[in-house]
């Protein structure tokens, strides 16, 4: 039996089975996307728009407070280190 090697290694063939595998993979991917959207619409419970807005405001306020706290702590440490190194 003689084994035939492709003159360009690593290059896929253009056989029908390769195209069929690609189409099957694409169909599986499309079906996965459709199933995902269906599950998001039917099996998930979503919070109301008002609750989402309230939660967004709470997160924004907490983020600002946290950022200010970090800035104050940073300034305290910076001042302390500046004073420490002035001694030497």
Z-matrix of the N, CA and C atoms (Angstrom, degrees):
N
C 1 1.424
C 2 1.524 1 109.92
N 3 1.302 2 116.68 1 135.88
C 4 1.453 3 121.71 2 -178.46
C 5 1.527 4 108.55 3 -103.44
N 6 1.319 5 114.51 4 132.68
C 7 1.460 6 119.30 5 179.26
C 8 1.516 7 108.50 6 -100.12
N 9 1.328 8 117.42 7 131.21
C 10 1.455 9 122.01 8 -178.72
C 11 1.522 10 109.25 9 -103.69
N 12 1.324 11 115.53 10 131.69
C 13 1.459 12 121.42 11 179.26
C 14 1.517 13 109.00 12 -108.19
N 15 1.312 14 115.80 13 146.22
C 16 1.460 15 120.82 14 177.45
C 17 1.525 16 108.86 15 -70.99
N 18 1.321 17 118.84 16 140.31
C 19 1.469 18 120.15 17 177.80
C 20 1.534 19 111.87 18 -69.50
N 21 1.334 20 117.84 19 -18.77
C 22 1.466 21 121.95 20 178.79
C 23 1.521 22 108.56 21 -119.84
N 24 1.323 23 116.78 22 94.68
C 25 1.461 24 118.15 23 -179.40
C 26 1.521 25 111.55 24 -64.47
N 27 1.318 26 116.39 25 144.32
C 28 1.446 27 121.64 26 179.15
C 29 1.510 28 114.45 27 85.39
N 30 1.318 29 117.54 28 -4.93
C 31 1.452 30 121.04 29 178.98
C 32 1.519 31 107.89 30 -93.81
N 33 1.333 32 115.76 31 126.61
C 34 1.456 33 120.06 32 -179.47
C 35 1.511 34 111.32 33 -68.18
N 36 1.297 35 114.62 34 154.69
C 37 1.458 36 118.48 35 179.34
C 38 1.515 37 109.46 36 -80.49
N 39 1.285 38 116.48 37 167.02
C 40 1.457 39 121.24 38 177.68
C 41 1.518 40 109.80 39 -105.87
N 42 1.320 41 116.56 40 30.61
C 43 1.453 42 119.48 41 -178.23
C 44 1.524 43 110.00 42 -73.14
N 45 1.302 44 116.25 43 162.25
C 46 1.453 45 121.49 44 179.83
C 47 1.520 46 111.56 45 -65.30
N 48 1.326 47 117.51 46 -31.80
C 49 1.457 48 119.17 47 -178.85
C 50 1.525 49 111.15 48 -67.29
N 51 1.330 50 117.05 49 -33.16
C 52 1.462 51 120.08 50 178.05
C 53 1.522 52 109.75 51 -66.66
N 54 1.319 53 117.28 52 -43.99
C 55 1.465 54 120.91 53 177.66
C 56 1.516 55 110.94 54 -65.65
N 57 1.312 56 118.22 55 -38.06
C 58 1.460 57 122.00 56 179.32
C 59 1.524 58 110.28 57 -65.44
N 60 1.324 59 117.04 58 -40.46
C 61 1.462 60 120.30 59 177.56
C 62 1.521 61 110.62 60 -63.94
N 63 1.314 62 117.29 61 -40.43
C 64 1.463 63 120.93 62 178.76
C 65 1.521 64 110.47 63 -63.89
N 66 1.333 65 117.08 64 -45.40
C 67 1.458 66 120.50 65 179.62
C 68 1.525 67 111.08 66 -64.00
N 69 1.314 68 117.18 67 -38.94
C 70 1.457 69 120.55 68 178.15
C 71 1.531 70 110.59 69 -64.80
N 72 1.325 71 116.22 70 -41.42
C 73 1.462 72 120.43 71 177.85
C 74 1.519 73 110.47 72 -63.62
N 75 1.326 74 117.73 73 -43.49
C 76 1.464 75 120.82 74 178.54
C 77 1.524 76 111.37 75 -63.97
N 78 1.329 77 116.98 76 -41.11
C 79 1.462 78 120.41 77 178.09
C 80 1.527 79 110.78 78 -63.87
N 81 1.321 80 117.33 79 -39.97
C 82 1.463 81 120.67 80 177.42
C 83 1.527 82 110.56 81 -63.84
N 84 1.329 83 117.08 82 -41.15
C 85 1.459 84 121.42 83 179.40
C 86 1.527 85 110.69 84 -64.94
N 87 1.308 86 117.24 85 -44.78
C 88 1.468 87 121.22 86 179.11
C 89 1.519 88 110.40 87 -63.05
N 90 1.324 89 117.56 88 -41.12
C 91 1.460 90 121.14 89 177.89
C 92 1.523 91 110.71 90 -64.07
N 93 1.332 92 117.24 91 -38.43
C 94 1.467 93 121.69 92 177.33
C 95 1.528 94 110.48 93 -61.18
N 96 1.340 95 117.16 94 -44.28
C 97 1.470 96 121.41 95 179.09
C 98 1.526 97 109.95 96 -63.12
N 99 1.325 98 117.77 97 -45.11
C 100 1.467 99 121.29 98 179.08
C 101 1.521 100 110.86 99 -61.06
N 102 1.332 101 117.17 100 -44.76
C 103 1.467 102 121.05 101 178.97
C 104 1.517 103 111.53 102 -63.39
N 105 1.320 104 117.10 103 -37.55
C 106 1.465 105 121.03 104 179.14
C 107 1.525 106 110.66 105 -64.30
N 108 1.327 107 117.81 106 -45.90
C 109 1.459 108 120.47 107 178.72
C 110 1.529 109 110.99 108 -64.09
N 111 1.324 110 116.77 109 -39.94
C 112 1.462 111 119.71 110 178.99
C 113 1.531 112 110.72 111 -62.73
N 114 1.326 113 116.91 112 -42.50
C 115 1.458 114 120.14 113 179.13
C 116 1.527 115 111.05 114 -65.73
N 117 1.336 116 117.32 115 -39.64
C 118 1.466 117 120.08 116 178.15
C 119 1.526 118 111.48 117 -63.29
N 120 1.314 119 117.07 118 -34.14
C 121 1.469 120 120.80 119 -178.16
C 122 1.518 121 113.37 120 -83.17
N 123 1.316 122 118.63 121 -29.72
C 124 1.468 123 120.28 122 -172.91
C 125 1.523 124 113.69 123 -107.55
N 126 1.316 125 119.27 124 -35.95
C 127 1.464 126 121.05 125 -171.96
C 128 1.516 127 114.36 126 -103.21
N 129 1.317 128 118.29 127 -8.00
C 130 1.467 129 121.28 128 -178.16
C 131 1.521 130 109.35 129 -98.14
N 132 1.331 131 115.38 130 145.89
C 133 1.457 132 119.60 131 171.86
C 134 1.520 133 107.11 132 -106.38
N 135 1.310 134 115.18 133 130.59
C 136 1.457 135 121.05 134 -176.11
C 137 1.514 136 109.10 135 -110.69
N 138 1.338 137 116.61 136 146.26
C 139 1.449 138 119.62 137 176.60
C 140 1.527 139 109.16 138 -75.16
N 141 1.335 140 115.36 139 160.39
C 142 1.455 141 119.02 140 -179.28
C 143 1.520 142 110.35 141 -71.78
N 144 1.315 143 115.20 142 165.02
C 145 1.463 144 120.59 143 -179.37
C 146 1.537 145 110.40 144 -63.70
N 147 1.342 146 116.12 145 -40.43
C 148 1.466 147 120.21 146 179.91
C 149 1.525 148 110.97 147 -63.94
N 150 1.328 149 117.09 148 -42.64
C 151 1.462 150 120.60 149 178.83
C 152 1.528 151 110.93 150 -65.12
N 153 1.320 152 117.15 151 -37.60
C 154 1.468 153 120.65 152 177.62
C 155 1.526 154 110.60 153 -64.88
N 156 1.335 155 117.00 154 -39.73
C 157 1.464 156 120.50 155 177.90
C 158 1.519 157 111.29 156 -65.46
N 159 1.330 158 116.97 157 -43.09
C 160 1.469 159 120.60 158 178.45
C 161 1.526 160 110.51 159 -62.21
N 162 1.318 161 117.02 160 -44.03
C 163 1.460 162 120.99 161 179.83
C 164 1.531 163 110.77 162 -63.31
N 165 1.319 164 116.72 163 -38.08
C 166 1.458 165 120.89 164 178.81
C 167 1.524 166 110.78 165 -64.19
N 168 1.317 167 116.65 166 -41.76
C 169 1.466 168 120.36 167 178.64
C 170 1.525 169 110.03 168 -64.74
N 171 1.333 170 117.42 169 -43.21
C 172 1.465 171 120.68 170 179.25
C 173 1.529 172 110.40 171 -60.11
N 174 1.313 173 117.33 172 -44.85
C 175 1.468 174 121.04 173 179.88
C 176 1.522 175 110.57 174 -64.34
N 177 1.335 176 117.71 175 -42.08
C 178 1.463 177 120.82 176 -179.56
C 179 1.530 178 110.81 177 -63.89
N 180 1.341 179 116.73 178 -44.37
C 181 1.464 180 120.05 179 -180.00
C 182 1.525 181 110.31 180 -64.14
N 183 1.335 182 117.32 181 -45.50
C 184 1.456 183 120.01 182 179.21
C 185 1.529 184 111.20 183 -61.50
N 186 1.320 185 117.31 184 -38.70
C 187 1.465 186 120.86 185 179.27
C 188 1.521 187 110.74 186 -63.23
N 189 1.323 188 117.16 187 -42.27
C 190 1.471 189 120.52 188 179.16
C 191 1.529 190 110.20 189 -65.80
N 192 1.342 191 117.48 190 -44.61
C 193 1.463 192 120.57 191 179.00
C 194 1.522 193 110.57 192 -61.61
N 195 1.322 194 117.32 193 -43.62
C 196 1.460 195 121.35 194 -179.95
C 197 1.532 196 110.92 195 -64.08
N 198 1.331 197 116.62 196 -41.32
C 199 1.464 198 120.09 197 179.30
C 200 1.528 199 110.49 198 -64.40
N 201 1.320 200 117.26 199 -41.14
C 202 1.465 201 119.88 200 177.76
C 203 1.527 202 111.02 201 -64.74
N 204 1.331 203 117.61 202 -41.14
C 205 1.468 204 120.89 203 178.48
C 206 1.522 205 110.79 204 -61.68
N 207 1.326 206 117.28 205 -43.17
C 208 1.466 207 120.86 206 178.56
C 209 1.530 208 110.11 207 -64.43
N 210 1.337 209 117.46 208 -40.11
C 211 1.471 210 120.75 209 179.28
C 212 1.526 211 110.71 210 -63.67
N 213 1.336 212 117.44 211 -41.49
C 214 1.467 213 120.85 212 179.06
C 215 1.518 214 110.65 213 -64.71
N 216 1.324 215 116.65 214 -46.47
C 217 1.471 216 120.32 215 178.99
C 218 1.524 217 110.43 216 -61.62
N 219 1.325 218 117.21 217 -41.31
C 220 1.465 219 121.35 218 177.89
C 221 1.521 220 110.62 219 -61.31
N 222 1.323 221 117.03 220 -43.83
C 223 1.465 222 120.83 221 -179.65
C 224 1.532 223 110.63 222 -64.58
N 225 1.334 224 117.44 223 -40.40
C 226 1.464 225 121.33 224 178.35
C 227 1.520 226 110.20 225 -61.65
N 228 1.333 227 116.85 226 -47.84
C 229 1.463 228 120.00 227 179.23
C 230 1.529 229 111.44 228 -64.21
N 231 1.325 230 116.79 229 -40.75
C 232 1.467 231 120.19 230 179.85
C 233 1.524 232 110.35 231 -62.28
N 234 1.328 233 117.38 232 -45.38
C 235 1.466 234 121.16 233 178.93
C 236 1.524 235 110.61 234 -63.99
N 237 1.311 236 116.58 235 -43.55
C 238 1.463 237 120.33 236 178.59
C 239 1.516 238 112.24 237 -61.36
N 240 1.320 239 117.81 238 -44.82
C 241 1.467 240 121.05 239 179.32
C 242 1.529 241 111.29 240 -67.65
N 243 1.365 242 117.37 241 -38.24
C 244 1.469 243 119.56 242 177.07
C 245 1.525 244 110.27 243 -61.27
N 246 1.321 245 117.02 244 -44.94
C 247 1.464 246 120.84 245 178.85
C 248 1.534 247 111.22 246 -65.36
N 249 1.311 248 116.79 247 -38.47
C 250 1.468 249 120.89 248 179.34
C 251 1.522 250 110.98 249 -62.56
N 252 1.343 251 117.05 250 -44.73
C 253 1.465 252 119.69 251 -176.74
C 254 1.525 253 112.31 252 -77.86
N 255 1.330 254 118.94 253 -17.57
C 256 1.464 255 121.27 254 174.94
C 257 1.527 256 109.91 255 -69.84
N 258 1.327 257 116.58 256 -26.05
C 259 1.466 258 120.45 257 179.68
C 260 1.513 259 111.71 258 -69.08
N 261 1.294 260 118.28 259 -25.55
C 262 1.458 261 121.31 260 -176.42
C 263 1.477 262 109.71 261 -101.63
